[in-house]
C-alpha cells in the first residue's frame, strides 16, 4: 500500500526523525499533538494500463503532506526535511516499487485552531502497483 510506503520513508529519514520523531499521523492532526509533527493523506490517483494486458500497473498517487509547528520557522524547517527525504526518491519501500516522487506545490498557512503554522506540500508519487 502506497500510504504505508510514504509513512515508512518519512519514519526512516534521519532529518525528519531529528525534528518530528515518530509524530507522523495519517489524515488528522491529533488534538494537543506535540510539535513539530506531520500529517499526510492521499488525495487521489491517476492510473495507467498497459496496451498488452489491460492490467493497471502504473499509478500516480497525489499526497498532501503537512509540516506543523508552533512557529513559522519550525514548520518550514520540517517541511524542508520532508521535501529533502521524498523529492526524486526511487526505490522499493514496504513492498512498493516507487519510480519517482515529485513535489508539485507548496503553501504556507496559519491555522487559528489549533494555533499552529503549517507548511503544506503536494507530491505526486509514481509507483508500480502489484
N, C-alpha and C positions, 0 to 999 in steps of 0.2 A: 504494500500500500504506500503510495507516494507521500502521504501525510507523515507516516512513521519515518520514512527516509529523510524528509526535511527536518523533522524534530531531532533525529539522530545526528544529522550533520551539525546542527546548532549545539546540541548537548556535548558533542565530542570536540568542539573547537575551543582551543585554549584561550583565545581572545575573548570570546563570548563568556566562557566559564569564569574568567577573572572578573568580569563585570556583573554578570547576572547569575552566576552559579547554575543551579538546575531550575531556576524560576522561568520556565518556558511553558506556556499554557495554550491549549487549543481553544480558539474562538473567543472565550470570555475571560476578561481580567477579573480574577477573584477579588472580592471585597477585602480591603486592608492588606493587599499583597505587598510584600517587601519590595522596595525599589532599589535599583532598576530591575526591570523584568521584560519579558517578551510575550506577545500573543501572536498567534498565526491562524490563518484559515484559508482553505482552498475556495476560491471564488468561482471557478468553473474550469471546463476542459474543452480542448479542441482535439478531435480525434481524426486520425488519418488511417485509411485502409490500403492494403496492397492491391495492386491490379490483378495479381495472380490468384490470390486466395479469398479476397474479400474480408479477410480477418482484420480486426482492429489491432494494430501493433505499434503505433507511434502516437504519443499523446503529448499535447502541450497543456500542462496544468498551470493555471494562474493562481498565485498565492498573494495574500496581503499579510505582511509581517510588520508588526508594530513594536517599536522600542519605546518603552515607557520610563520616565524618570521624574524625580522631584524638581529637577532643574532642566532648562533647555540644553545645557551642556551635557548633562548625564544622558538624556535621550539621544542626542546627536552622536555622542561617543559610542554608545551601544549600537546605534544604527550603523555607524561606520564599521564596527566589528562584524555585524551581521552581513553587511554588503561584502566585506573582505572574505568572509567564510564561504559565501554562496556564489558570488559572481564568477562566471565562467567555469564553475565546477563541472567535472565529468568523472564518472566512475560508478561503481556499484555500492549501494548503501542499503542495508536492510532488505536485501534480495531484489532491489530495484535498480535497473540499469539506467543511469541518468546520462543523457547525451550532452546536455548543456543547460546552464542556468543563466538567465539574463535579467537584469533589473530593467523594468520598463517605465517606472515612475516613482517619485517620492514626494513627500509633503510633510511640512512641519505644522503641528497643531497644538493648541492648549485645550484641555478638557476641564470645564468648570467643575464637573462632578466626575471624577474623584480628585480634582485639583492637581492634575499631572500634565506634564508635557509629553507629547507623543510624536515620534518620527515614524511616519507610515510609509512603507515601501511596497511596491507591487513587483513581483517577479514572475517570469514565465519559466517553467521547468519542463524541458523536453525530455521525455523518457520513453523507454520501451515497455509496453505492458505485456506481462507474461501470463 
